[in-house]
């Protein structure tokens, strides 16, 4: 246990010492090279070093690293900075600034350090470039004002500019280098990728040397072009490497009195502040660009993976998946369309799918699609018939939803289509069974009532709605009693056959119960209905069936006829027909009577 703890402890000490040495070197360089007239260092690199190290290190190492940097910061301040009592609080304000910025960034964005998204970059810029330096500048300016008699707001401005721009410009490349991003990219790059990187970064070097190696023409925009190209092609590595190259070339040349800043007729302090603003501007352009590119690449990778998975699923599913444009043109059809409809997907792509829908069902399909496009969050369902390649038809059930563009506007629909011909046939069979008398095959009372209500609600043809006729087999009870129920059932079936043979195909025949039947004669006047009923009565009078012993059985029928009147309800119409039937019965049976 002690053997394991010792290497960890040595590693922490080594990290703290290494960071403290780097902090001392950067602080000393800033104080020696960028401090003018005894004021504040215009360029502060040490804060970026400590901030980057804290963000890259585990939280348990922060205290040791911060204390070590605080000690070397005091030493650098005493040797090269402001002397006296001011040399004590300022170094601790510097390390507190880096610590606070790292803590707040990690608290706001726990996985900070990859610069993979715009929110991550924005958090860094707001906290490290604005919020924390503004506060520390207030404290530092007070100490400098009282210790060196420098105007308070001048000290505040120089401190804020140097520290904010220092963190924004120098911390990102340092942090990404500490996290091994550069090393990872180099190890993963193949020969072609590496050659491309050398060419692009070579162009950055050349543009930076041309810009900062001469004093005649302000070519500050020149490095942007190869730097953006490197970022677009190489991602974060290209952005980091480009920024480091620019910093390593621009800062020494500017301190030596070369480059575009020499064309400014201002003090060296202002020139360095302008240079840092230039660095920070490049960082604020390249890092969000690299982050957005990274996010888009990850999104594209996920889309490709999802597309591969979806295609695998679609190739295996029996349902048809279709994507239609806003005008109904097919954009995509899954392979199962060939098995179900007979068309290859490429035969349908680019065609209007409405031409494949049965004309009778097209209004329902169009209505469902309108509902889907109008309510993108809703799923519209439609059942319709599709014309197959061979000319036949199949029933399908389609679930469709709208597809949206980046602005939330409907751009078409996606549908999952399942063949339901078997289910539809089963439902029709069940419906038929529910509406049919099992003995005679005629419709039952429920079907008769529905047909009667529909006819009464319809528009008369030439002023005539039609008629209903109610039939009752005479003395049918005696047939059952004398010959048995089996013979009675045969008689009922025989009469149903007489009805079918005597009426039109569109007329509805129903068994109301027992030996009572009814016929709905749509569009038929009362005198015509009387002729039809008389034909039925006479045919039944001649009809006979045989019992098990071969005996002939006959049964006559009485009929009541009632014309239908607009505005009449079904119950009233039945009462009228029943009244006519009773008159026929009372008049001796085997006759037909009209309603009075």
FIVO-18328 format. One line per 5 residues: number of its first residue (from 0); their letters; for each residue x, y, z of C-alpha. Coordinates in pm, 1 decimal, padded with zeros to 6 digits, m for minus. Layout:
<pts>
NUM = a = X,Y,Z; ...
</pts>
This chain:
<pts>
0 = xxxxx = 00000.0,00000.0,00000.0; 00281.9,00239.5,00092.6; 00468.0,00142.3,m00225.1; 00164.9,00246.0,m00434.8; 00117.4,00573.6,m00247.6
5 = xxxxx = 00479.8,00681.1,m00285.5; 00481.0,00700.5,m00668.8; 00152.8,00893.2,m00664.2; 00293.7,01140.0,m00412.8; 00612.4,01182.1,m00615.2
10 = xxxxx = 00404.0,01241.6,m00927.7; 00200.2,01514.4,m00755.9; 00513.4,01684.2,m00625.4; 00674.9,01666.8,m00968.2; 00362.9,01818.4,m01129.4
15 = xxxxx = 00348.5,02098.6,m00874.6; 00721.1,02177.2,m00907.7; 00711.8,02167.5,m01289.2; 00409.2,02396.5,m01301.5; 00565.0,02633.7,m01046.9
20 = xxxxx = 00884.3,02658.3,m01254.7; 00683.5,02728.0,m01571.6; 00475.3,02982.3,m01381.6; 00790.8,03154.4,m01253.6; 00942.9,03162.9,m01602.9
25 = xxxxx = 00630.9,03311.4,m01763.7; 00575.6,03560.4,m01481.9; 00938.1,03672.3,m01497.4; 00928.7,03707.7,m01877.0; 00607.9,03912.0,m01860.3
30 = xxxxx = 00747.5,04139.7,m01588.8; 01081.4,04187.5,m01765.9; 00955.7,04234.9,m02121.5; 00603.7,04383.4,m02101.2; 00615.5,04612.9,m01799.0
35 = xxxxx = 00668.1,04978.8,m01878.7; 00721.7,05286.1,m01656.8; 00696.0,05073.3,m01341.5; 00336.3,04979.0,m01409.0; 00145.2,04655.2,m01468.2
40 = xxxxx = 00269.3,04381.4,m01704.4; 00081.0,04429.5,m02029.4; 00105.9,04062.9,m02129.4; 00043.5,03810.3,m01850.5; 00128.0,03455.0,m01957.9
45 = xxxxx = 00155.8,03301.6,m01610.6; m00220.7,03307.9,m01547.5; m00283.5,03105.4,m01863.9; m00022.6,02847.9,m01753.6; m00180.5,02796.6,m01409.8
50 = xxxxx = m00538.0,02800.2,m01545.2; m00455.9,02539.3,m01810.3; m00275.0,02313.8,m01561.9; m00559.2,02328.6,m01307.6; m00818.3,02244.1,m01574.0
55 = xxxxx = m00609.5,01947.7,m01689.0; m00520.7,01816.7,m01340.6; m00741.7,01624.8,m01092.6; m00911.0,01845.7,m00832.3; m00709.4,01687.0,m00549.1
60 = xxxxx = m00387.0,01835.6,m00692.2; m00513.6,02190.7,m00721.0; m00410.8,02307.3,m00374.8; m00048.8,02193.1,m00407.8; m00010.4,02336.6,m00756.8
65 = xxxxx = m00166.8,02670.2,m00657.1; 00049.3,02711.1,m00345.1; 00366.7,02627.1,m00537.9; 00279.6,02882.0,m00807.5; 00195.0,03139.4,m00541.3
70 = xxxxx = 00541.8,03100.2,m00389.6; 00722.9,03134.8,m00722.7; 00493.7,03422.8,m00814.3; 00603.2,03614.8,m00502.6; 00966.5,03542.2,m00592.3
75 = xxxxx = 00923.0,03668.7,m00950.0; 00744.0,03980.1,m00826.6; 01020.9,04059.4,m00575.6; 01292.2,04006.3,m00835.7; 01142.3,04170.9,m01143.5
80 = xxxxx = 00811.8,04334.4,m01050.7; 00678.3,04599.6,m00817.3; 00877.0,04603.8,m00494.2; 00757.9,04676.9,m00144.5; 00442.8,04562.3,00028.6
85 = xxxxx = 00252.0,04557.4,m00301.2; 00471.5,04265.6,m00413.9; 00294.2,04039.8,m00160.8; m00081.4,04070.7,m00243.6; m00043.7,04097.3,m00623.0
90 = xxxxx = 00106.0,03747.7,m00679.3; m00167.0,03592.8,m00465.9; m00434.6,03786.1,m00656.6; m00281.4,03640.9,m00975.2; m00297.4,03278.4,m00857.8
95 = xxxxx = m00643.1,03334.4,m00702.9; m00759.0,03465.5,m01040.6; m00644.3,03152.6,m01226.3; m00784.6,02925.7,m00951.7; m01124.4,03102.5,m00949.3
100 = xxxxx = m01150.5,03094.8,m01329.1; m01067.7,02721.7,m01339.7; m01311.8,02642.8,m01056.1; m01598.6,02839.4,m01210.8; m01544.0,02696.1,m01558.0
105 = xxxxx = m01534.5,02340.5,m01421.4; m01843.2,02409.1,m01210.8; m02031.2,02550.6,m01510.1; m01906.2,02292.4,m01759.8; m01777.1,01982.9,m01570.8
110 = xxxxx = m01615.3,01828.0,m01880.5; m01442.1,02150.8,m01980.0; m01113.8,02120.2,m02164.3; m01199.6,01968.5,m02501.4; m01346.4,02278.8,m02671.0
115 = xxxxx = m01584.4,02049.1,m02858.5; m01894.5,02267.2,m02851.3; m01991.7,02630.5,m02878.8; m02145.6,02638.0,m02523.7; m01814.3,02512.3,m02381.2
120 = xxxxx = m01616.6,02782.3,m02563.7; m01870.8,03047.8,m02463.8; m01845.2,02947.6,m02095.1; m01466.2,02983.1,m02111.1; m01479.4,03324.7,m02280.0
125 = xxxxx = m01735.9,03468.5,m02038.6; m01570.6,03338.0,m01720.8; m01200.8,03354.4,m01811.9; m01219.7,03660.1,m02033.5; m01475.8,03876.0,m01854.7
130 = xxxxx = m01615.5,03781.0,m01514.7; m01306.3,03680.7,m01315.1; m01054.3,03937.4,m01455.0; m01303.8,04219.4,m01394.5; m01319.7,04134.3,m01022.4
135 = xxxxx = m00946.2,04069.5,m00970.6; m00863.8,04392.0,m01155.9; m01064.7,04586.8,m00895.3; m00854.4,04441.6,m00611.2; m00521.4,04465.6,m00792.4
140 = xxxxx = m00584.0,04824.4,m00907.7; m00643.4,04931.0,m00546.2; m00308.8,04782.7,m00435.6; m00119.8,04929.7,m00732.8; m00281.5,05271.2,m00689.7
145 = xxxxx = m00181.5,05292.7,m00323.4; 00157.5,05127.4,m00364.4; 00281.3,05297.7,m00682.6; 00059.5,05606.8,m00708.3; m00071.4,05499.8,m01050.5
150 = xxxxx = m00423.5,05623.2,m01136.1; m00675.7,05362.1,m01024.9; m00860.8,05317.4,m01354.7; m00537.6,05314.0,m01552.9; m00412.4,05030.8,m01332.9
155 = xxxxx = m00749.6,04855.1,m01359.8; m00748.7,04882.0,m01741.5; m00393.4,04752.1,m01782.8; m00447.0,04466.1,m01537.8; m00778.7,04359.4,m01689.5
160 = xxxxx = m00652.1,04378.7,m02047.4; m00331.4,04187.7,m01974.7; m00490.8,03912.9,m01766.2; m00815.9,03867.4,m01961.5; m00646.3,03864.0,m02299.7
165 = xxxxx = m00367.5,03645.6,m02163.6; m00609.7,03373.5,m02052.2; m00824.8,03396.8,m02365.3; m00530.1,03395.2,m02607.2; m00285.0,03154.3,m02442.1
170 = xxxxx = m00487.7,02916.4,m02221.5; m00673.4,02715.1,m02493.9; m00364.1,02595.4,m02685.2; m00181.9,02523.6,m02358.5; m00476.8,02327.9,m02216.2
175 = xxxxx = m00530.4,02119.4,m02526.7; m00157.4,02045.5,m02541.4; m00155.5,01940.6,m02174.3; m00451.8,01710.6,m02236.8; m00257.5,01535.6,m02511.0
180 = xxxxx = m00485.1,01641.5,m02797.0; m00189.8,01727.7,m03020.7; m00015.8,01399.1,m02947.2; m00336.3,01202.4,m03006.5; m00393.6,01366.7,m03343.5
185 = xxxxx = m00037.6,01302.8,m03460.1; m00048.0,00937.5,m03351.3; m00382.4,00880.7,m03527.9; m00295.9,01061.1,m03854.4; m00196.9,00859.4,m04158.8
190 = xxxxx = 00062.8,00964.9,m04415.7; m00172.5,01169.1,m04633.0; m00325.4,01344.3,m04334.8; 00017.1,01423.1,m04192.6; 00137.6,01561.2,m04526.2
195 = xxxxx = m00172.3,01780.8,m04548.8; m00105.8,01911.3,m04197.2; 00256.0,01993.6,m04282.6; 00148.7,02188.6,m04591.5; m00128.8,02383.4,m04417.8
200 = xxxxx = 00075.0,02464.5,m04107.1; 00369.3,02555.8,m04330.1; 00142.3,02810.8,m04494.8; 00052.4,02945.2,m04147.5; 00424.6,02980.5,m04067.6
205 = xxxxx = 00489.7,03156.5,m04397.8; 00193.5,03393.8,m04357.5; 00295.3,03475.7,m03998.3; 00656.3,03546.3,m04099.9; 00545.3,03768.0,m04388.5
210 = xxxxx = 00304.5,03955.4,m04160.3; 00531.2,04010.0,m03857.8; 00874.2,03999.1,m04024.9; 00831.5,04334.8,m04198.6; 00727.8,04683.9,m04090.2
215 = xxxxx = 00590.9,04835.8,m04410.6; 00250.6,04679.0,m04485.6; m00011.7,04586.9,m04217.6; m00097.5,04236.1,m04338.2; m00275.3,04131.9,m04017.9
220 = xxxxx = m00549.4,03955.5,m04215.5; m00303.1,03738.8,m04408.1; m00257.1,03463.6,m04142.6; m00633.3,03422.9,m04111.0; m00670.7,03245.2,m04444.0
225 = xxxxx = m00429.3,02953.6,m04384.1; m00536.5,02934.2,m04018.0; m00903.5,02895.6,m04110.8; m00809.5,02644.3,m04381.1; m00609.0,02445.1,m04124.7
230 = xxxxx = m00904.3,02453.5,m03884.0; m01151.0,02339.8,m04149.2; m00929.5,02053.8,m04265.4; m00756.6,01948.5,m03941.7; m01016.6,02039.0,m03678.7
235 = xxxxx = m00908.1,02132.0,m03326.6; m00549.7,02026.2,m03393.8; m00532.7,02268.3,m03684.8; m00673.6,02550.1,m03471.0; m00435.8,02480.8,m03178.8
240 = xxxxx = m00127.1,02442.5,m03395.4; m00210.2,02756.6,m03594.4; m00258.6,02964.9,m03279.7; 00068.0,02837.3,m03126.4; 00258.4,02911.7,m03447.1
245 = xxxxx = 00117.9,03263.2,m03462.4; 00196.1,03328.9,m03094.1; 00551.1,03198.0,m03120.6; 00622.0,03416.3,m03424.8; 00418.4,03730.2,m03358.2
250 = xxxxx = 00511.6,03792.4,m02992.8; 00894.5,03781.0,m03027.4; 00889.4,03988.2,m03347.4; 00660.2,04247.7,m03188.6; 00874.6,04271.9,m02873.7
255 = xxxxx = 01176.4,04318.2,m03101.0; 01006.0,04610.2,m03275.4; 00882.4,04444.6,m03592.4; 00542.1,04370.4,m03739.5; 00217.6,04563.5,m03792.8
260 = xxxxx = 00218.0,04710.9,m03439.2; 00521.9,04923.6,m03527.5; 00296.7,05122.1,m03759.6; 00096.5,05240.1,m03455.8; 00221.4,05571.1,m03316.9
265 = xxxxx = 00151.1,05479.5,m02954.9; 00344.9,05348.7,m02656.9; 00482.7,04995.0,m02648.0; 00229.2,04906.1,m02378.7; m00061.4,04996.5,m02606.1
270 = xxxxx = 00101.3,04810.1,m02896.0; 00120.0,04493.5,m02687.7; m00240.9,04534.3,m02578.0; m00344.7,04567.8,m02943.3; m00141.2,04255.1,m03021.6
275 = xxxxx = m00319.7,04062.4,m02745.8; m00656.7,04178.9,m02876.1; m00546.0,04045.5,m03214.5; m00451.0,03710.6,m03057.1; m00776.7,03693.2,m02860.9
280 = xxxxx = m00981.1,03774.2,m03172.2; m00819.1,03487.3,m03358.5; m00883.0,03251.6,m03066.6; m01248.0,03360.9,m03045.7; m01288.2,03292.1,m03418.6
285 = xxxxx = m01098.1,02965.1,m03451.1; m01203.8,02789.1,m03130.2; m01582.6,02824.8,m03182.3; m01529.7,02730.7,m03548.3; m01335.2,02419.2,m03448.4
290 = xxxxx = m01594.3,02336.3,m03181.8; m01882.1,02371.5,m03426.2; m01701.2,02160.0,m03684.6; m01633.0,01896.6,m03419.8; m01998.9,01895.5,m03313.3
295 = xxxxx = m02113.1,01868.5,m03675.4; m01871.8,01582.8,m03744.8; m01996.3,01395.5,m03440.0; m02355.2,01459.1,m03547.3; m02271.8,01339.1,m03898.3
300 = xxxxx = m02106.6,01025.6,m03758.4; m02414.6,00954.3,m03547.1; m02637.3,01013.1,m03848.9; m02431.8,00771.2,m04058.5; m02445.7,00509.4,m03782.8
305 = xxxxx = m02819.6,00563.1,m03740.0; m02871.1,00545.8,m04116.5; m02682.3,00216.3,m04135.6; m02890.5,00077.9,m03848.3; m03214.9,00202.0,m04001.6
310 = xxxxx = m03131.4,00051.4,m04338.8; m03051.8,m00279.1,m04171.4; m03387.9,m00270.4,m03992.8; m03573.4,m00163.0,m04307.0; m03414.3,m00440.6,m04510.4
315 = xxxxx = m03543.8,m00696.2,m04259.7; m03890.0,m00561.8,m04182.4; m04203.0,m00676.1,m04363.2; m04362.6,m00331.3,m04335.1; m04306.7,m00074.2,m04608.7
320 = xxxxx = m04139.2,00252.3,m04509.9; m04192.6,00542.6,m04747.5; m04075.2,00903.1,m04748.4; m04275.3,01143.7,m04963.3; m04206.2,01503.5,m05059.1
325 = xxxxx = m04451.6,01781.4,m04991.4; m04606.6,01723.5,m05337.0; m04652.7,01349.9,m05280.8; m04349.3,01243.2,m05485.4; m04184.2,00929.9,m05347.4
330 = xxxxx = m03830.3,00997.3,m05221.8; m03761.4,00659.4,m05064.2; m03926.7,00317.9,m05039.3; m03792.5,00025.2,m04837.3; m03707.5,m00301.7,m05015.7
335 = xxxxx = m04019.0,m00475.1,m04878.4; m04230.8,m00278.9,m05128.7; m04131.9,m00526.4,m05400.0; m04255.2,m00824.7,m05199.3; m04587.8,m00663.0,m05107.3
340 = xxxxx = m04677.6,m00453.5,m05414.7; m04455.2,m00603.6,m05684.0; m04270.5,m00279.3,m05764.1; m03895.2,m00237.3,m05722.9; m03809.7,00070.1,m05510.0
345 = xxxxx = m03636.6,00238.7,m05804.9; m03952.8,00197.5,m06015.1; m04149.1,00407.0,m05766.5; m03887.5,00668.5,m05673.1; m03982.0,01003.6,m05826.4
350 = xxxxx = m04344.3,00901.4,m05894.6; m04655.6,01050.9,m05740.7; m04781.2,00784.9,m05501.4; m05141.0,00902.9,m05527.5; m05166.9,00726.8,m05865.2
355 = xxxxx = m05129.1,00391.7,m05686.9; m05422.3,00455.9,m05451.5; m05765.9,00324.1,m05543.2; m05976.7,00620.8,m05664.7; m06250.2,00536.7,m05412.3
360 = xxxxx = m06002.2,00565.2,m05124.7; m05801.9,00866.0,m05248.6; m06006.4,01133.5,m05060.9; m05943.9,00957.3,m04728.3; m05570.0,00932.4,m04803.0
365 = xxxxx = m05544.2,01300.2,m04898.0; m05734.6,01400.1,m04585.1; m05502.3,01193.5,m04362.2; m05196.5,01347.2,m04527.8; m05333.7,01698.7,m04481.4
370 = xxxxx = m05383.9,01625.2,m04112.2; m05028.1,01491.8,m04081.4; m04878.8,01799.7,m04249.5; m05093.2,02037.6,m04042.8; m05004.2,01871.9,m03710.2
375 = xxxxx = m04638.5,01759.7,m03715.5; m04666.3,01615.2,m03365.1; m04962.1,01395.6,m03458.8; m04974.4,01062.8,m03642.2; m05243.8,01029.2,m03908.7
380 = xxxxx = m05378.0,00683.1,m03993.8; m05553.3,00577.7,m04312.3; m05671.5,00246.6,m04456.3; m05691.5,00225.1,m04833.2; m05641.1,00000.2,m05133.1
385 = xxxxx = m05321.7,00005.9,m05339.4; m05303.4,m00095.5,m05704.3; m05026.4,m00355.3,m05731.5; m04797.1,m00402.0,m06029.4; m04991.3,m00704.8,m06148.9
390 = xxxxx = m05317.3,m00508.3,m06148.6; m05458.7,m00655.5,m05828.8; m05536.2,m00461.3,m05514.1; m05428.9,m00500.2,m05153.3; m05558.5,m00325.4,m04845.0
395 = xxxxx = m05295.2,m00135.1,m04643.9; m05289.0,00061.2,m04320.7; m05060.4,00365.2,m04328.8; m04930.6,00556.9,m04025.3; m04788.7,00887.8,m04144.9
400 = xxxxx = m04612.1,01180.7,m03979.5; m04474.4,01504.0,m04117.4; m04100.6,01550.3,m04170.2; m03970.0,01895.3,m04075.4; m03686.7,02112.3,m04203.5
405 = xxxxx = m03444.7,02303.0,m03979.5; m03701.3,02582.9,m03936.8; m03978.6,02347.9,m03823.0; m04173.7,02366.9,m04149.8; m04328.4,02051.6,m04296.1
410 = xxxxx = m04131.9,01925.6,m04596.3; m04311.8,01596.9,m04657.9; m04426.2,01283.4,m04478.8; m04280.2,00953.7,m04368.9; m04511.9,00653.2,m04356.6
415 = xxxxx = m04504.7,00301.3,m04222.4; m04736.3,00094.8,m04441.2; m04858.0,m00252.0,m04345.7; m05060.6,m00483.9,m04565.2; m05392.8,m00562.2,m04395.0
420 = xxxxx = m05576.6,m00749.2,m04671.1; m05618.2,m01057.4,m04452.6; m05732.0,m00853.2,m04155.6; m05968.9,m00652.6,m04370.8; m06118.2,m00973.4,m04514.5
425 = xxxxx = m06158.1,m01112.5,m04165.2; m06328.3,m00793.3,m04047.7; m06561.3,m00797.0,m04346.1; m06643.2,m01160.9,m04279.1; m06711.1,m01087.4,m03914.3
430 = xxxxx = m06924.0,m00788.1,m04007.7; m07113.7,m00998.6,m04256.9; m07169.3,m01266.8,m03996.0; m07288.7,m01009.5,m03745.1; m07538.6,m00875.0,m04000.4
435 = xxxxx = m07654.1,m01209.8,m04146.6; m07908.1,m01471.2,m04038.4; m07708.5,m01797.8,m04022.8; m08003.2,m02021.7,m04120.9; m08127.6,m01849.8,m04435.1
440 = xxxxx = m07830.0,m01635.8,m04539.3; m08056.0,m01330.4,m04543.3; m07963.3,m01016.4,m04351.4; m08076.7,m00992.1,m03989.2; m08284.3,m00732.4,m03805.2
445 = xxxxx = m07981.0,m00511.5,m03733.9; m07888.8,m00489.4,m04101.9; m08252.1,m00425.3,m04198.2; m08286.9,m00138.7,m03948.1; m07962.6,00020.2,m04071.8
450 = xxxxx = m08069.6,m00005.9,m04436.6; m08413.8,00136.4,m04359.6; m08268.5,00434.6,m04169.9; m08022.3,00500.3,m04452.9; m08299.7,00494.9,m04714.4
455 = xxxxx = m08520.4,00728.7,m04509.5; m08227.8,00972.4,m04476.5; m08150.4,00968.6,m04849.9; m08274.9,01199.7,m05124.6; m08585.5,01065.0,m05308.9
460 = xxxxx = m08546.3,00956.0,m05671.2; m08809.9,01133.5,m05878.4; m08995.5,01204.8,m05555.8; m09003.5,00837.1,m05450.0; m08802.7,00696.4,m05157.9
465 = xxxxx = m08923.3,00339.9,m05195.4; m09124.5,00084.8,m04999.2; m09080.3,m00185.0,m04740.7; m09265.6,m00516.8,m04748.4; m09310.7,m00741.2,m04444.2
470 = xxxxx = m09377.3,m01116.3,m04504.0; m09513.2,m01372.0,m04257.3; m09548.2,m01743.6,m04343.6; m09905.2,m01854.9,m04273.3; m09964.9,m02122.2,m04009.3
475 = xxxxx = m09591.7,m02182.3,m03978.5; m09627.2,m02306.2,m03619.7; m09837.0,m02597.6,m03743.1; m09560.6,m02687.7,m03990.6; m09311.6,m02712.6,m03703.4
480 = xxxxx = m09556.0,m02905.7,m03487.9; m09658.0,m03152.1,m03759.6; m09332.8,m03204.4,m03953.3; m09066.7,m03100.2,m03703.9; m08831.5,m02806.4,m03672.7
485 = xxxxx = m08591.7,m02944.7,m03932.1; m08866.4,m02932.9,m04194.3; m08960.2,m02585.5,m04074.1; m08599.0,m02470.2,m04121.2; m08600.1,m02605.8,m04476.6
490 = xxxxx = m08921.8,m02415.1,m04543.1; m08762.4,m02091.8,m04417.3; m08460.2,m02147.1,m04641.7; m08690.3,m02217.1,m04936.0; m08878.7,m01892.4,m04882.4
495 = xxxxx = m08553.6,m01695.7,m04860.1; m08465.1,m01841.2,m05200.6; m08803.3,m01730.6,m05339.3; m08734.5,m01376.3,m05216.8; m08390.3,m01364.3,m05378.0
500 = xxxxx = m08528.1,m01487.3,m05708.1; m08805.8,m01227.1,m05709.2; m08636.0,m00895.0,m05619.3; m08357.9,m00684.2,m05766.3; m07991.4,m00734.4,m05675.2
505 = xxxxx = m07978.9,m00408.8,m05481.4; m08287.7,m00481.5,m05270.6; m08217.4,m00594.6,m04914.5; m08376.2,m00917.2,m04786.9; m08386.1,m00971.7,m04410.7
510 = xxxxx = m08522.2,m01225.7,m04167.1; m08668.1,m01027.6,m03879.7; m08721.7,m01330.0,m03658.3; m08910.2,m01660.5,m03661.1; m09112.4,m01686.8,m03982.1
515 = xxxxx = m09116.9,m01308.2,m04044.2; m08915.6,m01155.6,m04331.6; m08885.9,m00808.1,m04481.0; m08759.0,m00652.9,m04803.4; m08637.4,m00294.5,m04858.2
520 = xxxxx = m08735.1,m00182.0,m05208.4; m08544.0,00140.9,m05268.8; m08679.0,00384.7,m05530.1; m08988.6,00173.3,m05596.3; m09342.0,00315.5,m05596.6
525 = xxxxx = m09624.9,00144.2,m05407.0; m09795.5,m00000.6,m05716.1; m09468.5,m00153.8,m05837.8; m09399.9,m00290.6,m05491.9; m09746.5,m00448.7,m05492.5
530 = xxxxx = m09666.3,m00629.5,m05818.8; m09333.4,m00759.1,m05680.5; m09500.4,m00881.6,m05361.7; m09776.7,m01054.3,m05553.9; m09512.1,m01231.1,m05759.9
535 = xxxxx = m09344.7,m01347.9,m05440.8; m09677.0,m01459.6,m05288.1; m09771.3,m01665.5,m05592.3; m09428.6,m01829.6,m05618.9; m09440.4,m01923.1,m05251.7
540 = xxxxx = m09791.1,m02060.6,m05297.6; m09654.4,m02306.1,m05553.6; m09332.4,m02384.2,m05366.4; m09302.3,m02700.7,m05164.1; m09038.6,m02885.3,m04959.7
545 = xxxxx = m09018.3,m03249.0,m04854.3; m08989.4,m03378.3,m04501.0; m08775.7,m03677.1,m04396.8; m09053.4,m03918.2,m04501.8; m09085.9,m03758.3,m04845.3
550 = xxxxx = m09411.0,m03578.9,m04769.1; m09466.4,m03249.8,m04955.8; m09498.3,m02942.3,m04733.0; m09644.9,m02613.2,m04847.5; m09690.9,m02279.8,m04671.9
555 = xxxxx = m09845.7,m01961.4,m04804.8; m09737.0,m01610.7,m04711.1; m09913.9,m01288.9,m04612.7; m09762.1,m00951.3,m04707.7; m09789.9,m00596.7,m04572.2
560 = xxxxx = m09659.5,m00313.0,m04791.5; m09577.8,00041.3,m04672.3; m09448.6,00324.7,m04891.9; m09172.3,00534.4,m04732.3; m09228.5,00906.0,m04678.8
565 = xxxxx = m08952.3,01169.7,m04637.9; m08924.1,01275.3,m04274.7; m09071.2,00946.6,m04153.4; m08872.7,00751.3,m03895.3; m08798.4,00378.2,m03917.7
570 = xxxxx = m09023.9,00282.4,m03627.8; m09322.1,00459.5,m03782.0; m09257.8,00292.7,m04120.2; m09247.9,m00051.5,m03956.0; m09572.1,00013.6,m03771.0
575 = xxxxx = m09739.1,00104.1,m04100.8; m09612.5,m00213.9,m04270.6; m09713.9,m00429.7,m03972.2; m10063.9,m00280.7,m03981.3; m10094.3,m00375.8,m04349.7
580 = xxxxx = m09968.8,m00727.5,m04269.1; m10230.5,m00769.4,m03996.4; m10501.8,m00669.0,m04240.5; m10379.2,m00935.5,m04483.0; m10385.6,m01194.5,m04205.5
585 = xxxxx = m10731.5,m01092.8,m04092.0; m10859.5,m01099.6,m04448.9; m10786.4,m01469.3,m04479.9; m10408.7,m01490.2,m04529.1; m10220.2,m01570.2,m04852.2
590 = xxxxx = m10266.6,m01214.8,m04975.2; m10089.3,m00877.8,m04986.0; m10221.0,m00548.0,m04851.7; m10106.5,m00187.8,m04892.5; m10096.7,00060.8,m04607.5
595 = x = m10426.4,00241.0,m04574.9
</pts>
